């Protein structure tokens, strides 16, 4: 047991006792495919412009992927959790993908990698054909590394498309050129405001109809789709209309336990950013599900849900700060510094509540280490300093 001083809403501080949780371990194979979208570790010693430059600590970044693989997860590489398009540019993303795929292949691990159009600046002169060319370049480059493509949503396509038919044309063309089936990613505007109106409609249900049409027309080129709309109802509606050969990967960081568990009509696989900080608990839950132990499944996952909803609270795009904060507290990196200076995007009270909820969920494997690091962060923000 270790003690930490935390600020309280409304003023003042309180002492919290931190307890050691279970040590994460791989407990078996799962019927659900489970990808963790992994964060990147910034290089804190780089002589750079922290808001503008991208400098990665490659050793720590790749070591964290080994941690995820050791627990049985696949790695979803160079996604929004890695600050893709929000600090991680395409050249650095490609280096990350190249390094991670090489490491995955050497160890026989599961990996899939984000390909998008983030090297193409959206604007009035960008055409649908420009978007196709940008997608094809990144997809071809990712496949050359040996990685499976996760076809990321495109900010440039939102600006260039004039109708749902433009989306169908882009996806049909890009998917037709792939060597292995891709995972599509429908990232909602709550994660990235620039993606509002994706699939040619602001109404999610009408957009879903277009997306389902694209999936059905290209099913042989699609492994699955990750949807990140933070709506269990919409995900289930879509899941029940998908071709049997295409997986639904939940990207719902609010409702993942019920979606992964499923119902009498099916279940979702997982591709989740929250699996980065709760990997140990998620591994226990998925193993319990395989044993048919519903009570243990709920016990492992239930206390992580309030934490996840807090980490992903609006503005949702800043969720990476909570993810990296917990990686620091649990010893996966030696500092709380992020690409783009994004360690500053959440308040001290927000971080304090992460500590409280993570403690309740049993996520601290070394309470003494976590306490020292919590004190470091809090003191720089005026708590107990």
N, C-alpha and C positions, 0 to 999 in steps of 0.2 A: 504494500500500500504506500502511495506517495501523495503528497498534498500539493495543490496548485491554487494560486490566487487568481480569481477571475472577476471581471466587471459584471455588474448587474444592470438590467434595464432600469432606467430612472435614476441611476447614480449609485455609488458605493461599490463595494467588492464583497466577495464571499470566498470561503475556502472549500475546495472540492477534493474529496479523496479519490485518487485514481487507482484502479485495480487492474491486475494482469488478466487479459482474456486468453482464450485458447490459442496455442501455437498453430498457425495454418499448416495443413498437410494435405497431400493428395490422397484421396480415399477411394478412388475407383473411376471407372469409365461411366459416362453418362449418356442417356438416350437423347438428351437435349444437346445440340451444338451450342457451345457457350464461348463467345468471343468477348474479351475485355478490351475496350478502346483505351489504349495506354497513353499516359502523359509523357512529355519529354522533360529532361532535367537540364536546366540552363547552366552555363558555365559562369560561375560568379566572379571568376578572376579575369574574364575577358576585358580588354581595354576597348570599350565600345560605347555606343549611344544606346542605353538600355531600352528606350522606347522604339528605336528604329532598327537596330541590328539584331541578327539572329545568331547566337553562339550557343552551341549545345555541348554538354558534357557527355561525350559518346559512351564512355565506360559505364557511368551510372545509368544512363538511359537504357543501354542494352542489358545491364544487370537486372534492371527492373522487369524487362521482358522475360528473362530467365526465371525470375520469381513467379510470374504469371503462368508460364509454361509448366513450371514444377508443380503447380497446383492442379493442372489439367485443363487450363483455359487455352483457347486460341487467342492470338493477338490481332486486333484490328488496328493496323498501322497507319500513321499519318492522317488521322481523322481529326474531328473538331476537338477531341480531348487533348490531342497533341498541339492544340492551338493552330491548326491548319487554317490558313486564311485570316488568322488573328494573331500574327506574330511569327508563324512558321511559313516561310515562302516556299515556292515550288523547288528551287534548287536544293534547299536544305531538306525538304521533304523527300526528294529523290535520293539524297545521300542516306537519309534515315531508312528509307525503304530498302535500298541496296544492302546496307549493313544488316538490317533486321532479317531480311529474307535469307541472306547467306547464313546467318546464325540459326535461323529456323530450320533450314535444310540440313545443316550439319547435325542438328539434334533431333531431326524427325518431328518437328513441331508444326502445329497448325498456324497459318498466318494468311491474312488477306489485307490488301493495301489500297488506300484511297487514291483514285485517279479523278481529276476534275478539270476545271478550266481556269484555275486561280492565277495562272501566268498571263491570262487575257484580261485586260482592264475593261470592265463594262462601259459602254458608251453608245451614243446615238449612231455612230458609224460602224458598230460591230454588227455583223449579219449572222443569221442562223448558220450559214456555211462556215463562217469564222469559228463559231462555237463547235461545230462538228470537227473541224480541223484541230482545234485545241484539245478536245476530248480524245481524238484519235492519237494525237502525239503522246499524251500522257498515258493512255491505255497501252499503246505499243511499248512505251518505255518501261512501264511496270511489268508487262508480261515478259519482256526481255530479261528482267531480273529473276524470273521464275515465280513471281507472285500472282495470286488470284486478284482480280480487279474488284474493288468496291467502287461502283460508279457514283460519285458524289454529286449532290445537287449543284447547279451552276448559277451563280449570280449573273453571269453574262447572258445566259439563256433567258432568265426572267426579263431582262431588258430587251433582248432581240426578238423573242417570240411574239407573234401577233395573235396566235390562236392555239387551242389544244393540239391542233394538227401539226403545228411546228414541233411540239414536244414529241409527238409520235414519230415524226420524220427523223429528228435528232437521235432518239434512242434506238429506233430501228436500224439506222445506219451504223451507229457506233457499236451496238451489240453484235451486228452481223460480222464485224471484223475481228471479234475476239477469238482466241484459241481455246479458252475454257469459260464455262458459265460464270457470270458476274453476280455480285450482290448489289442490288440497287439501294440507294439511300434517299428516302424522302425526309428531309430535315425541315421541321416546321419553323415558322417565322419567330416563334418564341426563343429558339436557339440562335437564329440569324435573321434579323428583320429584313435584310436584303433579299430573302427568299420568299417573302409574302407573295401570294398569287401563283405559287408553283403549280405546274401542270395546267396553267392557263386559266385558273379560277381562284378567287378568294374564298369561295365556299368549299370547305374540305370534302364534303360529300360529292360535289360535282367534280372536284379535282381527283378524287378517288376513282371515279368512273373512268376518267382518262387514263390514270395510272394502271388500273386493272386491264384496260384494253391493250395497253402497251405490253403488259406482262403476258397476257394470253396470246398476243401476236408473236411474241419472241420467247416463249416458255423454254424452248430448247437451249437458249443462250443465257438463261437466268437460274442461278442457284437459289436465290431468295431475295427478299427485300426487307430492309430495316426501315421501320417507320418511327419517327420521333415527333409525335404530335401531342404527347402527354394526355392521351385520352384512351382509356381501356376500351370504352364502347366502340370508338371508331376502329381501333385495331381489330377487335373481334369481328366486327361487321366485314372488314376487308379480308380477314383471315378465312372466313367462311366462304368467300367467293373466289379464292385463289385456286389455280390448277394444282392438282395433288402433287405434282413434281416440284413445285416451287415452295420453298420454306418461308414462313413468316419469322423474321428476327425482331423481337421486341426491342425498341429503343426507348421504351417508356420508363423513365427513371422515377416515376411516381407510383406505378402500379405493377411492377415486374413480378412480384410473387404470384399473384393470381393469374397473370398471363402465361407465365412459364408453366405453372401447374396445369392450367387448361381446364377444359370441361368435357362433356360427353361428345362434343363435336370437334375437338382438336385442341392444340396447344401451340404456344410460340416457342421458338428457339430464342437465343439471346445474343445481342450485340450491344453492350451497355457501357457507358462511361462510368457509372457507379461501381461496376465490378472492379475498377482500378483500386479504389480505397477499401472496398469491403470484400476483397478476393477470398480471404480465409473463411468468412461467414458464408459467402456464396458457394464455396466449394462444399462446406458442410451441408448446406441446404440441398444442393443438387445430388449429393450422395444419399441423403436421407430420402429424397424423392425416388431414387432408384430402388431403395429398400422397401418402399411403400410406407415409410414412417412419416405420416402427415404431421404428427405432433412435433417431431424434431425439425421437419421442414419449416413449419411455422415459427418454432422457437429460434431457429438460426436467422431467418429472414425478417421476422416482424420488427425487431428493434432497429433494423437498418433503414426501414422505410421513412420514419420521421427524419432521420439524418439525411437521407437522399433528397427528400422534398425540401429540406432546408438548404442543402448545398445547391440544388437546382432552382431555388426560388428566383423570381424575377428581380433584376434582369438575368434571365437564365444563361445568357451567353458568358456570364462571369463565373460559371460553376467550376471552371478549371482551378480557380484560386483555392477552393475547399479541397479539391482532389490533391493538389500539390502540398497544401498545408498538412494533410494527414500523411502523405508520403514522407515529409520531413519529420513529423512526430514519431513515425514508426521506423525511422532509421534507414529509409531507402535513399536518402540524400542528406547531405550535411548542411543544408542551408534552406531558407525559405525565400528564394529568389526565382523569378519567372521571366521567361522571354516577354519582351514588351512591357516590363515593369508591372505585370498584372497581379503581383502580390498585393497591390494597393487597391484592387477593385472591390474588396469587401471590408466592412467595418470591423472594428475590434469586437463589438458585441456579437457580430455574426460569427467570428472565429471562436469566441468563447462558447457560443451555443454548439458549435461543431464539437468542441472538446466534451461538453456535457453529454451530447447524444452519442458520440463515439464511445465514451466510457460506458454508457448504459448498454450499448451494443456489444461490449467486450472486444473492441478492436485494438486496444493497446496491448501489445505482446511484451513490452518492457516498460512498465509504468514509471520507473525511475528515470529512464531516458526521456520518455514523453514529458514528464514533469519538468525536467531541466529545459527542454526545448520550448515548452509552452511558456515557461518563465522568461526565456530569451525574447520570444516574440512579444509577449505582453509588456515587458519592460521597455522595449523600443516604442511602444504605443502609449506609454505613460501609466501603466498599471504596475504598482508596487516598485516603481523605479526610484 
